[in-house]
Amino acid sequence: MDEELRSLTERLRQESGATTAYEHLVATEDHEELASVLTAARQPLWARELAAFRLGLAGDRRAFESLVLLLNHRDPPRCAAAAHALARLGDPRTARAAAALATNELRVAYALHPVRLLVELRAPESVPTLITTLERRLRPHDPYRRVALACVEGLGVLGDARARPVLNEALAHPALAEAAVAALARMPRQRQR
C-alpha cells in the first residue's frame, strides 16, 4: 500500500469514527461510486477527501477540482495528501492550478504544498512560479519562512539558472542562507566569455 494512502486512511478512519460508510469507501473499487461522493450533497469532508484521493491515484480526472480545493486547505495533512494525488493524477491543469495557489498572496499561508508539488511536477510553470513566490518572501519581516525555504530548496532541485539572481538575494537572509548556498551549488556553471 502507498505510504501516503496508509497515512490518509488512518487519519480519515479516526476522523470518520471508523463508520461502515468509511470502510465501504476504503474498500470499493467502483470509480463511479467514488466520483458520486464528490458531487453528492451533504457528504462529509473525510468522504470527499478519501474519494478524491483514491480517484487521483487511479488517474481519474474527475478528482481534479476536489484535489485542488484540498491542496489549498488550512489543514496541512489534507494539503499533503492532495499534492500527492495530484502529482499522480496526470492532469495537464495541475501545474497551472498549483502555480495560481502558490502565488496567491491572500492564501500564502497555505502555499507550502503547492510549491512542493510544482517541484515534483517539473512543469514549465515551476521555475517562474517559485522565483516569484520567493521574491515576495524576501521582504523584511515576512512570516512565511517555510514557504521561502521550500522555494529555495525547490529551485535547487530544479537546477534552472534563471533562479540564480533570487537565490543570490536569499543568501542575505539567515534562515535561507544555507539552503541558498546548496541550491546555487546545483545550478549549471555559467560559461565564461
Summary of the structure (lengths in Angstrom):
residues: 193
radius of gyration: 18.6
end to end distance: 52.9
largest distance: 69.0
contacts: 613
relative contact order: 0.08
helix: 74%
strand: 0%
